[in-house]
Amino acid sequence: MSFLRCFRRSVVVFLAPSLLGGACGEAEEGTATPSPSPIATPAGPPQLEVLARVSVGGEPIGIVDGFGSIWVVNSEFDSGGTPSVSRIEPASTSVEATIPVGAVPLEAAVGFGAVWISNSEDDTVSRIDPATNEVVATIAVCGAPEGMVAADEGLWVVCEQGGDVVRIDPATNRAGRPIQVGLEPRFVTMAFDSMWVSNYVDSTITRLDPATGAVVAEIDTEFGPQIMVEAGGGLWVSSVDSDAVQRIDPASNEPGPPITTEALPDGLLKRDGSLWVATDLGPILQRLDPATGEITGTWMVSDQGAINANQLVVEADGAFWFPLLDGGEVLKVAIPS
């Protein structure tokens, strides 16, 4: 198996001087430090106010909120530490627990009274009991699991290596038969009574009936589809290698025209009628009106440069939270008005 399949693309990016050298000072894990108020610079968009910086483990990638906490997946693919999940209390920004998981963990999902972690090098999923902060089951799935979503039928997991999606039965902690989708699937979501899987190499999205596992449609997208979010009556997808997002009409399964964003769009989040896009470069945050497709705001979050990983974002405690891969920390930032 290849090492760290999520770090997937060969991209050459020429960075502005303001985006270079974004190394953060080392801090003890579990500590939070305040940061400056928002500033605007002639070289780029205004800087978001950073409310806290929380030190976690090495190379944090996945992030999810649930059970009153923020859960951050520390892949440790480069640092060489123990792969783990950091549980953060949002108001105090303190790390309440650090939970060891499998090799090169990538993403997290919440459902069925548990937190689930995909371990890409182990071909397993770890099930964490939030009441005890312990792994209560390690479930063999398919090759190189990454994105997951909880649904009525169980926990669905996509696996890059075989181009599969499998369902874990939370009652038995067993995975069912693999269902073939496209090449190198990355993420999965539930929307419009369907399951949607983004296939990175194919540049397609597979739409499935979650009750039967049958493929309903194969939808062409721009290059490098990643994260999908339901917003404004459509399914939105970030296409990281095309610097664009697209809206898919769930009635016709037709993609709309690409909407150009800042470089390397990846994370998507719906909030208060807007679609928020986080990029792998910076990261930069953009706000989009899903009704018109207009970009209504652009802000700088950090200056870590370009990462070869997924830049995700979640909302909790009235703020946005960004894991910074190269900094070994999570930023809590003020939501722009």
N, C-alpha and C positions, 0 to 999 in steps of 0.2 A: 504493500500500500504506500501511496505517496504521503509525504509529511505535510500536515496542515493544509488540507484541501480547501479550506475557506479562503486562504490567501492566494487568490486564483488568477489575477490578471497581470499581464505584462503591460504596464503603462509608463510612458515617459512623460513627466509633467515638469514644465519649466515654471518655477515658483518665483513670485515677486519677492523682493528682499524682505517685505514685511511678514512673509509667511515662513521664512527660513529660521532655523535654529530655535524651535519651540520646545526645548528641553526644560522640564520643570525640576525644581530642587527636590531632593529626596526627602521624604517625610516618613515618620513612623506609621505603619499601617493602622488605620482606624482613627486617625486624627484629621481634623478639619481646620482649615485656615481661611480667614476672610480675604477678599480680593477687591480691587479697585472698582469704583462706579463706572458706568458706561462712558465711553469716550468716542469721539469721531476723529478720524484721521484723514488727511487728504488722499492717502494711498488706497483707501478701501472703505467698506461699509462700517457703520458704527459698531463698537464693541458692546456686547451684552454685559450687563452687570452680573458678575460671578458672586453668588451668595456664600458659597463654601466650596472647598476642595477637599475631597475625602480620599485618603490614601487607602488603596486596596492591594490586591496581588498583582502579579506580573501579567502584562498584556490582557487587560480586561476587554471583553468583546460583547457578550450578551448582557442584556439588562431587561428586567421586568418588574412591575410593581404588583404586590399582592400580600394579603394577610397583614396589612398595615406597615409593610416594609418595602424597601428596594432590594432586589436580589441581583448581584453583579457576578458574571461568570469570568473568572480569572484563568485564561487559557495556559499561561506559563510556557508558551511554546518556545520562547527565546530565553527567558530568565532562568529556566531550569528548576524553579521551585515546585512545590506540590500543587497540582491543579486544584482549584477550590471555587467555592461560591461565598462571596461576602454578603452578609445580611446587614443592611443599613437602616437605622431608624430615621425617617425623613426629617422630623422636626429638629432633633438634636444633631443629626448627621453623624452619629456615632456608629461604629461597626459593632453590632451586637453578637455576631457569631461568624466564624470562618469554617466552612464545611468542606472537607476533602471529597473530591469526586473522581471521575475516570480521566483517562489520558486525553489531552487537548480538548477540553470542553468548549463548546461554541455558543449555544443558545439556551434560553430558558423559557418555560411556559408555566402557567398556573392553571390548575383545574383539578376537580375531584379531591379537594382537600389537601393538595400536595403541590410542591414545586418540582418541575421536571427539567433535567439538564441533559442535553445531547453531548455525548463523548465521542468525538469523531475518530480518534485513533483506536478506541476500544470497541467500536461498533456496538455501543450500548447506550442506554438511557438510565440515568440515576433518578430515583424517586426520593424526594426529601420530605420528611414530616415537619411542617413548620412549628408544631407543638414542642418538638424535641430538638430540632435542628440537626437531625441525623438522617443519613441515607438508610431507608428501610427496604429498598429493593434496587437491584441492578439488573436491567432487562436487556437481553440480547435482541438486537433488531436487525437492520441490514447494514450495508457497507457505508461508512462515513455519514452518520446521521447529522443533520443540521437543524433546519427549521421545524417547529412543532406548533400544533394548535389543539386546544381542547374543544370537543364537540359532543353532541348528544351520544354519538356512537362510541366514543372513547377518545384517546389521545392519538392524533395522527402525527406521524414523523416522516419527513422526507430524507432520503439517503442519496448522496451524490454519486457514490461509486457505481451502483447498479442502475441508477435512474428509476428508483422505486419510491413508493409511499406505502407505509404499513400502519396498521391500527393496533395500539396497545389497549387491551382490556384492563381497565383499572381495578376490576374485581379480582382478576387472577394474576395481574402483572406479566401477562404473556402477549407477545406480538403475533398477529395473524399473518396470513399469506401476503407477500409483496404484490403490489399493483404497479405495473409498468407505466411510467409517464415519459417525460422527455430526457434529454441528455443533461446530466449534472444539475438536477433540481436543487434549489437553494431554500426557498421559503414556501409556506403554506398558510392559507387563511380561510376562514368561513365567511361567506357573504351571499346574500340572495339565495338562500337555501342550497347552496352549492359549496364544494371545496375547490379551491384554486391553488395551483402549484406553479411557481415560476421556474422555468428551465433555462438556466444561464447560457449553456453552450448552444442550445437550439434557438434561442431568442424567441421562445414561445411561452404561453401559459396554457396549462392543461386544466380544463374544467371538468369536475367529476361529480357524480351523484354520491353523496356520502353514505346513503342507505345501502347502495348496491356495489359501490366501487366502480361503476361503469363510467367510461370516459364520455362526456357529453359534447365537448368541443376542444379543438386545438386552435389557439389564437396566436397569430404572429404579432410580435412586438418589435420595438427598437432593440438594438444590440444590448445584451446584458441585463435582462429583467431580474429584479431582486425582490424588494418588499412591496406588498400589496395592502391597500387600505380601502375600505368602503367609505365614500364621501360624496355628497351631492347627487345621490342616485346612480352613481357609477362605481366601478372598481378602478382605483388608481394604482399604477405600478411605476416604480422608479427603474429607469434603464441606465445603469451606472456607466456603461461604456459608450453611451450616446449623449450624455449630458442632457437628459430629457426625462420628463414624466409623461405618462399617457393615461387617458381615461378610456376604459372599456365599457361599452354599452351592454348591460347584462341581458337585455331583451334580444339583441341581434348578435351578440358576441363579436361585435366589430370594434376594433381600436380606433380611437380618434387621432387627430394629428398630434405629433410630439410637441411638447411645450418645453422650450429651452430653459435650462436652469444654470446655476453655477456648476463648475466642473465636478464630476463624480457624485451625482446625487444618489443617495442610498436610503437612509432612514426616512420613514413616513409616519406621520401622526395626525390624527384628526382631533381638532379642538375648536369649540365655539363656532362651528360652521366653516372653519378654514382648514386647509391642508398645509401641514408644516413639513418641510423637506430639509433633511440634514445631509451634508455632503461629507465625503471621505477626504476632502481637502480643507484643512483648517481645524475643526469643521466650521462651515458656514451654515447658517439657518436662514431659510426663506419661507415666507408665507404666501400661499396661493389661494385665490378664490375659486373653488371648484365649479361654481356656476358659470364663470366667465373664462377661466383659465389664465387670469391675469395674476402676475407676481405683484403682490402688494407691499412687500417689505423684504429687506435683506440685512442680515446682521452677522458680524464675526463673533464666533464663540470662543475659539482658541487659535493658537498659531503653531500647532504641532506639525504643520505641513501635510503632505499626502501620506495616507496609510494604505496598505494593501490588505484591507480588511473591511468588515461592515461597520459603518458608523451608525449606531442606533440612538434613539432618544425616547424617553418616557416622561410622563407627567405625574407628579405627586407633590403633596404639600404646597400647592400653588406655585410650583416651579417646574422647569424642565431639567432633566438629568441626562448627562452625556458621559459615557465611559470614554476615557482617552487611552487608546492602545499604547502609545509610546510613553505616556507619563505615569502609568500605573496608578491612576487616580480617576475619580468620578467628579465631574463638575455639577454643582447645583446652581442653575442660572435663573435670573428673573425672566418671567415671560414678558416679551415686549408688548406694548399697547398699540 
